[in-house]
Amino acid sequence: MACQLSPDKELADVTECSICTEEFTDPRVLPCIHTFCLKCLLNYGKDRQPGDRVPCPLCREEFTIPENGLSGTKKNFLMEKLLYVRKLSARQEGHEKMTLCEQHKGKEIEVFCQDCKVAVCMMCVIASHKTHNWIDIEKASDDLRKLILSDTDKVRELWKITEDVLRHLEKKTNDVIKHLAGIEDEINTAADKLIAAIQRDKVKLLSEVESIRLKRFKQLETVKQEVEQHMTALESFKRYSETLLSSDDDVTRSANSLHVRADDLIKFDVIGHVISSLPPVNVTFASSTMLNTDDGNLVGTVTYEGQLQ
């Protein structure tokens, strides 16, 4: 039986840069979703200029350096949250109380201010939150845990739907390959009957089919990458929320930002996006019946109905 990592060990692995093998500092995420320290990226691309295409240090997928250099790559805010959780976990191992108020040292957190979305002690309530809506910290913690569980269930269901969509896209790609291969067979059969006289038209027709194939493949690959990126975001959310729920940390510090992220993920209609991004395309081939055609298409014509970008 494989040995499972403890939550703390798994969190440590997730929050370490694959270049320097140390805890992330100023984590930046590339279009391929891989994350690295900004200092590691700057050192990695020190000889490159804005606009250059550079491969990801991990998966080798190329990305374009922003106009303001590698410093302009996007911050990974989710990773910063994970780093915060890791620091909280480390403090707990050092026997520091995680329920102490940050403003009034030595005072324990007792309530959660619903207006300010922050856990505070009673002195804070008297000083700044007296007229606000607040509830007992334990009830707030329970309510937020239930919210995280609800969001996690919704994301898990969307993850299953996204997996099915990816399988559908794979089948769609194979169907396009088979269908266009059949079109090529028809073209080759017609061209072989006329050989020398129609060689030029044969090449032209195959070029048209190749153009259609490349455009359709580009559409499919673009949508597939978008769906895969969404699936990666769903997996990251699920992993982070499960890590948070399995720890003893005060969930009031992260639950609301996590809920906002869940709302963003849930709003993405993956099925509707695929349908709208991949309009039907029908490709047909009509062979000529005689050599002396008026339009000069000796082999035949390739036509398609639909939108190809």
N, C-alpha and C positions, 0 to 999 in steps of 0.2 A: 504494500500500500504506500502511495506517495505521501510524503510528509507535507502537511499544509503549513504555510507561514502564519505566524501570529499577526493580528491586525496591525500592531506597531511595526513589525518587520516589513509587512506588505506596504504600509504607508511610507516607510523609509525608502523602499525600493522605488516606489512611484515618484518620490520627490527628489531623486538623485539624477543629476545630469549625466548623460551617457558619454560626454566628452571628457569632463574632468572627474567624473565618478564621485562628485561631492554634492552636498545639498544645493539646490538651485539658488542662485542669486540673480534677482531681476529676470525671472523666466520669460522667454519670448517664444511664441508659437509660430511655426512655418505653415504654409498652405497645406502641407501633407499631414498636419496635426502633430508632428513631432516637436518637442520642446527642448530648449537648450538655454544655458546661462547667456546673458547678453555679452559678457566678457569673452566667453568661449566662441560665440558667433563672430565677434569682432576680430579675434585672433585667427579664426578659421578663414575668414574672407578678407584678411588685411591687404591683399594685393588686388582686390576686385573693386570696381567702380559702380556707382548707381546705374541701374539699367542692365547690368551684366546678368547672365543666366548662371546660377550656381546650383550644384547638386546638394541635396540634403545630406548632412554627414552620416545619417543613419540608413535611410532607404534609397538614397541617390536620386530621388525625384527632383527635377530642377524647379527653381523658383527665381523670380526676378527681384534683384536688390532694389528697395524703394528709392525714391528721389533723394531722400535725406540720409541714405546709407543704411547699413544694417541696424543702426540705432532706431530706425523707423519701423522695424518689424513689430507686430502686434504683441502687447503684453498678454500673458496667459493668466487671467484673473482667477480662474478656477484653481490653477496650480498654486497661486499665492494663498488661496483659502486653505488648500491642503497643507502648505507649509505652516500656516497659522495653527492648524489642528495638530500638526506634528510638534510644534513648540509647546502647545498646551499639554500634550501627552508627556513630553519630556519634563515639564515642570511638575506634573503630578507624580512622576517617578521619583522626583527629588523631594517628595513629601510637602510641596507647597499647596496650600488650600486654594482650589480653583473657585470657591464660592465667596471670596473676599471682594469687597467693593474696591474698585481702582481709585476712586476719588477720596473715600474716607478709609484710610488704612486701618485694618483690624476689625472693621464692621462687616458683618456677613450680609450677603445679598438676600433680601426677603421678598421683594415684589418685582413684577415686570411691568414697565410703563408701556401701555398699548399705543399711546400717542407718539412717543419717541422711539419705540421699538428697542428698548434697552433694559437690562436687569440692573436694579439699584438697591441700595440699603435704605432703611427708614429715614436716615438723616438726609439722604438725597431727596426723598419724597417731600420732607418738610421744607427743604431749601429750594427745590426747583420743580417738583412734580406734584405739588399739593392739589392743584386744580385739574390735573390730568386724569385719564382713565387708567387704572392699574389694577392688577390682580395678583394673587398669591403666586410666588415663583414656581411652586410645585405644579399648580394647575396650568400655568403658562407652559412649563416644560412638557407636561403631558399633552396639551393641545398642539404644541408645535411638533412633537413626535408623531402624533396622529396625522398632521398635515404632511410631514415628510413621507410617512408610510403611504398615504393616499397618492402623493405625487409619484412615488417610486412605482406603485402599482400601475399607474397610468403610463409612465415611461416604459415599464416592462412590456405592457401590451403593445405600445407603439413600436417597440423593438422587434416584437414578433411580426407585426405587419410589415415593417421595413425589410426583415429577412425574407418574407414571402415575395415582396416587390423585387428584391435583388435576384431571386431565383427566376422570377418572370422575365427580368431583363436579360438574364443569361440565355433563356429559351428564345427570347425575341432575337438576340444576336445570332443564334444558331439557325433560326428560321430564315433570317435574311441571307445568311451564307448559302443555305441549301437552295433557296429560291433563285438567287442571282446565279448560282452555279448552273441551275437548270436553264436559265436564260442564255448563259454562255454556250451551253451544249447546243441549243437551237441555232444560235448564231454560227457556231462552228460547222454544224451540219449543213446549213444553207450555203455557207461560204465554200465548203469543200466541193460542192457541185459546180461552182463557177471558177474556182481556183484563181487563175492568172488575171482574168478580166475584173474580178471583184476584190482582189487583195487589198487595194487601197480603202475600199468601203468597209471591208471587214475590220481593218485596224481602227478605222474611225468609230465604228459601232462599239467595239470592245473598249475603246477609250471613254465613250459616253457611259457605258455600264460601270467602268472603273470609277468615273467621277461620281456617279450615283452612289456606288458602294462606299466611297470615302466619306461623302457627305452624310450618308445615313449612319455609318459607323461613328462619325464624329458626334452626331446627335445622341446616339445610344451611349457612347463613352462619357459624354458630358453629363447626361442625366444620371448615369451609373455612379460617377464620381460624386455628384451632389448628394445622392442617396447614401453612399458609403460614408461621406462626411457627416451627414445627419445621424447615421447609425453609430459612428464613433462618438459623437456628442452624447447620444443616448447612453452608450456604454460607460462613458466617463461619468455622467451624472449618476447612473445606477451604482457604479463602483464607489464614488465619493459618498453618496447618501448611505450606502450600506456600511462603509467604514465609520461614518459619523455615528450611525445608530448603534454600532457594535462597541463604541468607546464609552467611557464614563464622563466625557466632556459635557459641559453645559451647552445643550443644543440651541439655547436662545441666542447665542452669539452668531450662529450661521444659518439658522432655519429660514429666515426671511429672504436672504439673498439666494438661498437654494430654491425657495419657492418661486421667486422671480425667474430663475433660470429654467425651472420646470415649465412654467407658463410659456416661455419663449419656445421651448422644444415642442410642447404640445400643439402650439399654433401652426406648426409646419404640417400641412396636409400632403403627406408623401405620395398617396395614390393620385390625388388631384394634380399634383405637380408633374408626375410622370405622364398622365393622360394629356395635359395641356402642352407639355414639352415634346411629346412624340406623336404628332398627328399622323394618321395612316398614310402610307405611301404605296401605290400599286404600280409595279414595273411590268411592262409587257413588250414582247418582240413580235413583229409581223414581218414575215419573209416575203420577198418579191417573187412574183410568178414568171417574170420574163426579164431578159437583159435590157431591153430598150425602154426603161422607165423614164418618165418625163422629169422627175425630180432628181435623177442621178443617183438614187439610192439602190444600187444593184443587189445588195444582199438583203436589205430590208430596213426597217426602222425600229428604234427603241423609243418607247414613250413611257412616261410615268405621270401619275396623278397624285397630288399631295404637295406638301411643303418641305423643301430641302434647303437648309441654310448653307 
